[in-house]
């Protein structure tokens, strides 16, 4: 996990000709073929089909008509779509740094060897990852409730009026909390695994030099796990832009706060499966895919450039 | 990997130590307490779920959320959840097992074969493969969902288990994990030796590599299991017949039942069902932790 995608592709190439099997240069494809075949069926074909769909429009008169890039033009002027994009962008800028920072702190603390019961900490913090998004959203949704949830309990108990976490103003932050809860341990484990493989000799050298704990973190640990940080950031970006499960499930709890176009993914889903606008839905999804890829690519380039 | 401690040197505030203590740093109560905050944050909702799954529906609404109600109704609730609507919950559980065994098992097999190929063989087009896979991961689920749904629909696959299983067979993250893992875990020299002995490539994989790949295999299996067990979006669009629902789609339907006109609120069953849904995964993680954690760590070894 320490090396980011492109670096890995380089480093795993066999160091010499010696590694080439006697079976011939196509042997590798023999092993990759099952994956590649299903991948083409469930990834490549649907993407091509979506591109094709996005060029048509189903009209009341004339049926399915080729409209070229009209759907894309429509999407660029679609306020509901852009409101969703801005919403997930905001989510990305706030939730992801908080989550990754907390994950990093937890990983550093557990790796430091200074905790009592570090193994228990590691496992317990990771556990929420095993909880399905549906159950997590149901659980937190219940807890957020002012009527019979934990928030309601606190209100009754202390005689206060806590802000409604399911209101339009706060619901995005409430979802951010659920997502942080789900993936904190997962990211922690990725960072922790990278920290474990730092050679002990580096710490010994630092100890002889009298380096402080803080300095060791800054000069040894963080640079060593840079690759993991970049990969975790990219996965988080992809996850943020694909936000669907949590808002979709919490819609029944906060119908006024979570609209059908709350996130672009929710919008695309509703366009396709409740609005029957398959072509426009495909267009929205393709634009989101492109935006996600561009941002993930830029982050990877920046993250790697600093490593050189 | 769990027994050795790699760190750490004393901080500036504590006294200097000889360097032998790098292996055995002093435990810190303060750091333990601070990390305990993350622990409490992670566990409170799970404790809340357990407590509230043990309440009757009236206690659920009337008693404090973080303590038990008047009567401990967990077993009664489990019994009712399992028998509600002619035992549909057990049917959903069986469906989920089917999707996990075939989907996650298949995904792991494909990822292991593919990761091994990428790590240990040089072949035309190899560099393009990773770019294509990472690019595909960035495409949102809905971009794939609509066309996949239409494709499967014309093939007559929607509303069958296949519509959930086939897309589950691909795990780009699993492939990536196996790739990094296999490049470390299988020495090229060993493969060379087997070749000199006249073993075929398939035999080298089956008898030499597969054994070395076991920790990576378990790791990928656990992550694909979680992904399949927790998959919400795919079955949501593919399945109409409740008889084919996996657990979480069924749970969500139970939850939505309260909101529909004339539907009975069964929040107690939703909570108990949620608890029953997460327990198997948590048990799997606990039992296999030695394997998957070493698999993760080995996959992150830097050259």
Interface residues (C-beta under 8 A of the other chain):
Chain A: X1 X2 X3 X5 X6 X8 X9 X11 X12 X13 X14 X18 X19 X20 X21 X22 X23 X25 X26 X27 X28 X29 X30 X31 X32 X34 X35 X36 X38 X39 X41 X42 X43 X44 X45 X46 X47 X49 X50 X53 X102 X105 X106 X109 X110 X111 X112 X113 X114 X115 X116 X117 X119 X121 X122 X123 X124 X125 X126 X127 X128 X129 X130 X131 X132 X133 X134 X135 X136 X138 X139 X140 X142 X143 X147 X148 X149 X150 X153 X157 X181 X184 X185 X189 X190 X193 X194 X195 X196 X197 X198 X200 X203 X204 X206 X207 X208 X210 X211 X212 X213 X214 X216 X224 X227 X228 X235 X238 X241 X242 X244 X245 X249 X252 X264 X265 X268 X269 X272 X273 X278 X281 X282 X284 X285 X286 X288 X289 X292 X293 X296
Chain B: X1 X2 X5 X6 X7 X8 X9 X10 X11 X12 X16 X17 X19 X22 X23 X24 X25 X26 X27 X28 X29 X31 X32 X34 X35 X38 X39 X41 X42 X43 X45 X46 X48 X49 X52 X60 X61 X62 X64 X65 X66 X109 X110 X111 X113 X114 X116 X117 X118 X119 X120 X121 X122 X123 X124 X125 X126 X127 X129 X130 X132 X133 X134 X135 X136 X137 X138 X139 X140 X141 X142 X143 X144 X145 X146 X147 X148 X149 X150 X151 X166 X167 X169 X170 X173 X175 X176 X179 X180 X183 X188 X191 X192 X195 X200 X201 X205 X226 X229 X230 X232 X233 X237 X248 X251 X252 X255 X256 X259 X267 X270 X271 X274 X277 X278 X281 X282 X284 X285 X286 X289 X293 X296 X297 X299 X300 X301 X302 X303
